[in-house]
Amino acid sequence: MRASKRLLTELSVVVLFVAVCAAGSWAQLKTINNPSGGMIVYGPVEGQTTEAGAMGAVLRSLHSEYGNKPEVGKVFQVRGTNSVAAFFTLEKRNQGNMKVAGMIIAAKASDHVEAALVSDEASRFGTTVNPMLKMLFDSWHPGGVPATGAASSSQSAATGEPAALRPYTLPDRSASVSLPDGWRVSPQSGMGTIIAEGPNGESAYLGYPLVASDTNNPSVRQTMAILQRGGLRNTAYAKALYYPYGGDLGRTFVDLVQMQRKLTGQNSVTVKITSENPVQFPPPWRCARLAGQVDANDGTGVKEMNTVFCSSPPGRFGGYMNLAYHTVVPVGLADKERATMGAILASFTPNEAVIQSQANAIAAPAIAQIHEIGRQAEQQAAAVHAAEDAHNRSVEQRWDAQDKQNQGFSNYLLDQTVIQDNYNGTHSTEWNQTADAMVKSNPQRYGYVDTPNFWKGVDY
């Protein structure tokens, strides 16, 4: 099965570059066989006289073939050559949404322009890009630069090529990423989110959720009014993020981060966004690529940030999901590690099937509770003389059910589980790993508690 997947991946990458050739960009395409996988191609680009034109022609060919615009990083000079290069990612919608990452390089010769591409499946690219660049420059001498000079330049593109990366998969198999040696994955990671830290102050927050409530929604405004009157204390509503949906994505990202830090007792951060560009993503998501600098005001100094931030439309009651794919690196290391951070970001791959299964498990009890409330409300409505009492009970039950649902979702984000001690008749909230160990070691004593069975004042 694994071999079949590998074969399909390699065939898909081959088709990717055959498409470029067929589109007429390259007249003399040359392919380098790479036994380790991935694809390496190079050749002159017809009808182009500049490096930018050559890179644009190739990228347009990819866009035309797959109906999806490649996401391209910053263009940089390949040291030791007259070449320029950029990293890119592409999700191939007509091939199972396979995510490919790669690097495009262009160089101007005396009477023409040449270009090269190295590419692989996104989850592998961090570990295969270095060997592929070496093989490329051993054969391709753009602009007449000797192989030795070009090969050495592959070791320091943009004053720092991607470091060797190793694949990592979360224990719950909900997401994977490739990271350099010395990086540590936070125990808070899980359920589609990976938080990782490097040895020199680098960090990555991948698939990081920022759940908010749209202040334009009447139901949300009602909740906010109750909170202002002192109600709903010690509930999930008191710890929620309230923010209008639909505004500028860069501003939304900064404001939500600041609000979340305030709620969790952290100091504010200073964020300066220098560029914001829309990113194509399947509807109804809105996404933007943000670049700039951030200072956490914690003594670690200013860091360069690169972020993809996405927001989905609100639901019926105003709640909406935001996801951040965010990397930061100290500004003193940015030139050296920028390519590595880009490769980490490109390698992140969520397992949608696992995430959906986990979300369904959390949502199912709450949905059942909502249906039950609806059934009860219909029966109560039939008794006209008790309409007011029925309404009050329904509202109270709805608030209580939503409290439980929000606490369950909060536990989901924090990687926590509620368990019951059958001997003492008590509940406690534990980290998932601790809870699993307790239940497995003594299943007669300990058991998991579903969301509808949470105790008010103890579990939520």
DAHUMO-V894441 format. One record per residue. N is the residue number from 0. RES is the residue in three letters. PHI is phi as a letter, one per 20 degrees, with the letter a starting at -180 (999 if undefined). Layout:
((N RES PHI) (N RES PHI))
//
This chain:
((0 MET 999) (1 ARG f) (2 ALA f) (3 SER f) (4 LYS f) (5 ARG f) (6 LEU f) (7 LEU f) (8 THR f) (9 GLU f) (10 LEU f) (11 SER f) (12 VAL f) (13 VAL f) (14 VAL f) (15 LEU g) (16 PHE e) (17 VAL f) (18 ALA f) (19 VAL f) (20 CYS f) (21 ALA f) (22 ALA f) (23 GLY n) (24 SER f) (25 TRP d) (26 ALA e) (27 GLN c) (28 LEU f) (29 LYS d) (30 THR d) (31 ILE d) (32 ASN f) (33 ASN c) (34 PRO g) (35 SER e) (36 GLY o) (37 GLY m) (38 MET c) (39 ILE c) (40 VAL c) (41 TYR b) (42 GLY r) (43 PRO f) (44 VAL d) (45 GLU f) (46 GLY m) (47 GLN d) (48 THR c) (49 THR c) (50 GLU f) (51 ALA f) (52 GLY f) (53 ALA f) (54 MET f) (55 GLY f) (56 ALA f) (57 VAL f) (58 LEU f) (59 ARG f) (60 SER f) (61 LEU f) (62 HIS f) (63 SER f) (64 GLU f) (65 TYR d) (66 GLY m) (67 ASN b) (68 LYS f) (69 PRO f) (70 GLU e) (71 VAL d) (72 GLY e) (73 LYS f) (74 VAL f) (75 PHE c) (76 GLN e) (77 VAL e) (78 ARG f) (79 GLY n) (80 THR c) (81 ASN e) (82 SER e) (83 VAL d) (84 ALA b) (85 ALA b) (86 PHE e) (87 PHE b) (88 THR c) (89 LEU b) (90 GLU d) (91 LYS e) (92 ARG f) (93 ASN e) (94 GLN c) (95 GLY m) (96 ASN l) (97 MET f) (98 LYS d) (99 VAL d) (100 ALA c) (101 GLY a) (102 MET c) (103 ILE d) (104 ILE c) (105 ALA c) (106 ALA b) (107 LYS e) (108 ALA e) (109 SER f) (110 ASP c) (111 HIS a) (112 VAL c) (113 GLU d) (114 ALA b) (115 ALA b) (116 LEU c) (117 VAL c) (118 SER b) (119 ASP b) (120 GLU g) (121 ALA g) (122 SER f) (123 ARG d) (124 PHE g) (125 GLY f) (126 THR e) (127 THR d) (128 VAL f) (129 ASN f) (130 PRO f) (131 MET f) (132 LEU f) (133 LYS f) (134 MET f) (135 LEU f) (136 PHE f) (137 ASP f) (138 SER d) (139 TRP d) (140 HIS d) (141 PRO f) (142 GLY m) (143 GLY n) (144 VAL f) (145 PRO g) (146 ALA g) (147 THR f) (148 GLY f) (149 ALA f) (150 ALA f) (151 SER f) (152 SER f) (153 SER f) (154 GLN e) (155 SER b) (156 ALA g) (157 ALA l) (158 THR l) (159 GLY r) (160 GLU e) (161 PRO g) (162 ALA f) (163 ALA f) (164 LEU d) (165 ARG d) (166 PRO f) (167 TYR c) (168 THR d) (169 LEU g) (170 PRO g) (171 ASP e) (172 ARG m) (173 SER e) (174 ALA a) (175 SER b) (176 VAL b) (177 SER d) (178 LEU c) (179 PRO f) (180 ASP f) (181 GLY n) (182 TRP e) (183 ARG c) (184 VAL e) (185 SER f) (186 PRO f) (187 GLN f) (188 SER f) (189 GLY q) (190 MET l) (191 GLY n) (192 THR d) (193 ILE c) (194 ILE d) (195 ALA c) (196 GLU c) (197 GLY e) (198 PRO f) (199 ASN d) (200 GLY n) (201 GLU f) (202 SER b) (203 ALA b) (204 TYR d) (205 LEU d) (206 GLY m) (207 TYR e) (208 PRO e) (209 LEU c) (210 VAL e) (211 ALA c) (212 SER d) (213 ASP f) (214 THR f) (215 ASN e) (216 ASN e) (217 PRO g) (218 SER f) (219 VAL f) (220 ARG f) (221 GLN f) (222 THR f) (223 MET f) (224 ALA f) (225 ILE f) (226 LEU f) (227 GLN f) (228 ARG e) (229 GLY n) (230 GLY e) (231 LEU l) (232 ARG f) (233 ASN m) (234 THR d) (235 ALA f) (236 TYR f) (237 ALA f) (238 LYS d) (239 ALA e) (240 LEU e) (241 TYR d) (242 TYR b) (243 PRO f) (244 TYR e) (245 GLY o) (246 GLY e) (247 ASP g) (248 LEU f) (249 GLY f) (250 ARG f) (251 THR f) (252 PHE g) (253 VAL f) (254 ASP f) (255 LEU f) (256 VAL f) (257 GLN f) (258 MET f) (259 GLN f) (260 ARG f) (261 LYS f) (262 LEU f) (263 THR e) (264 GLY m) (265 GLN e) (266 ASN f) (267 SER f) (268 VAL d) (269 THR d) (270 VAL c) (271 LYS c) (272 ILE e) (273 THR e) (274 SER b) (275 GLU b) (276 ASN c) (277 PRO f) (278 VAL c) (279 GLN f) (280 PHE b) (281 PRO g) (282 PRO g) (283 PRO e) (284 TRP f) (285 ARG d) (286 CYS c) (287 ALA b) (288 ARG e) (289 LEU d) (290 ALA c) (291 GLY r) (292 GLN c) (293 VAL b) (294 ASP c) (295 ALA f) (296 ASN l) (297 ASP d) (298 GLY n) (299 THR e) (300 GLY n) (301 VAL f) (302 LYS c) (303 GLU e) (304 MET d) (305 ASN c) (306 THR c) (307 VAL d) (308 PHE c) (309 CYS c) (310 SER c) (311 SER d) (312 PRO f) (313 PRO f) (314 GLY e) (315 ARG g) (316 PHE e) (317 GLY n) (318 GLY f) (319 TYR b) (320 MET e) (321 ASN c) (322 LEU c) (323 ALA d) (324 TYR d) (325 HIS c) (326 THR c) (327 VAL c) (328 VAL b) (329 PRO g) (330 VAL g) (331 GLY f) (332 LEU d) (333 ALA g) (334 ASP f) (335 LYS f) (336 GLU d) (337 ARG g) (338 ALA f) (339 THR f) (340 MET f) (341 GLY f) (342 ALA f) (343 ILE f) (344 LEU g) (345 ALA f) (346 SER e) (347 PHE f) (348 THR c) (349 PRO f) (350 ASN e) (351 GLU f) (352 ALA f) (353 VAL f) (354 ILE f) (355 GLN f) (356 SER f) (357 GLN f) (358 ALA f) (359 ASN f) (360 ALA f) (361 ILE f) (362 ALA f) (363 ALA g) (364 PRO f) (365 ALA f) (366 ILE f) (367 ALA f) (368 GLN f) (369 ILE f) (370 HIS f) (371 GLU f) (372 ILE f) (373 GLY f) (374 ARG f) (375 GLN f) (376 ALA f) (377 GLU f) (378 GLN f) (379 GLN f) (380 ALA f) (381 ALA f) (382 ALA e) (383 VAL f) (384 HIS f) (385 ALA d) (386 ALA f) (387 GLU f) (388 ASP f) (389 ALA f) (390 HIS f) (391 ASN f) (392 ARG f) (393 SER f) (394 VAL f) (395 GLU f) (396 GLN f) (397 ARG f) (398 TRP f) (399 ASP f) (400 ALA f) (401 GLN f) (402 ASP g) (403 LYS f) (404 GLN f) (405 ASN f) (406 GLN f) (407 GLY f) (408 PHE f) (409 SER f) (410 ASN f) (411 TYR g) (412 LEU f) (413 LEU e) (414 ASP m) (415 GLN c) (416 THR c) (417 VAL e) (418 ILE c) (419 GLN d) (420 ASP e) (421 ASN f) (422 TYR f) (423 ASN e) (424 GLY m) (425 THR c) (426 HIS d) (427 SER b) (428 THR d) (429 GLU c) (430 TRP f) (431 ASN g) (432 GLN f) (433 THR f) (434 ALA f) (435 ASP f) (436 ALA f) (437 MET f) (438 VAL f) (439 LYS f) (440 SER f) (441 ASN b) (442 PRO f) (443 GLN f) (444 ARG e) (445 TYR d) (446 GLY b) (447 TYR f) (448 VAL d) (449 ASP f) (450 THR g) (451 PRO f) (452 ASN e) (453 PHE f) (454 TRP e) (455 LYS f) (456 GLY n) (457 VAL d) (458 ASP e) (459 TYR b))
//
